[in-house]
Amino acid sequence: MANRNLPNCDASLTPAWKPYPFPRTKLLDAIKTNRLEGYADRYAGFAPEYWCASGGRTHAAHGGFCATVLMTTARQYYQDVLDRSGTGLPTGLHVEFIEPMPKGVFHIVLRTRQKGNHQTVVQAELVPEDPHSNTVYSTAFVRLGSSESNHIANRQPKLARLPDRDKDCCRWTDAAYYIANPPTSSIRVFCPNDRGNPFWSEKFGGQNCRYQWTKPDQEPNFTFEYLPVLADLV
């Protein structure tokens, strides 16, 4: 596939692409948070314009971005406060979206709900930077533990022939989609080329199947931080 390495903004791939009036902040840079001085359980971050969208009537931070920030900050809190060995990895995540979070500065308040030898549960809340505010944008319970003690082999039965990414697939882009929802342009999408869209393929399972491969548009490879974003975008 000749265009596999072209960015979504390439004119030959997305002719109607329109540059954003703001920087396309990479996810790993956008989700960085820092512990506030004088607090053991409060961190601060910034939601950039690129990771916001108008999914409803309110322009707000993307849900996948919020979930990722909660997950990664809970891990940072685990390493900073609970276990400085740095072995804790997220093994479970449950998120409740309560109110849309506007772009700009936000705080994350963390609480240890359960601490064990192998598993720890941390509650993380996205809140305004005003410490006197009672608003909670999102809350999450993040389960952290050792990756070695929680290894699971995922064996999924093969029901039909999978499309070959190089021979049977093509890049899918949509400038209107990128304009309406900027975070969607952060991943490259490959789908079966018999129809040229990511929704279904007559050749591979019809409307009962949906095959889609994705790759970061600005990063070399996916890392675990992308999982909540992918769950929201794909």
Summary of the structure (lengths in Angstrom):
residues: 234
radius of gyration: 19.6
end to end distance: 21.3
largest distance: 59.6
contacts: 669
relative contact order: 0.19
helix: 21%
strand: 28%
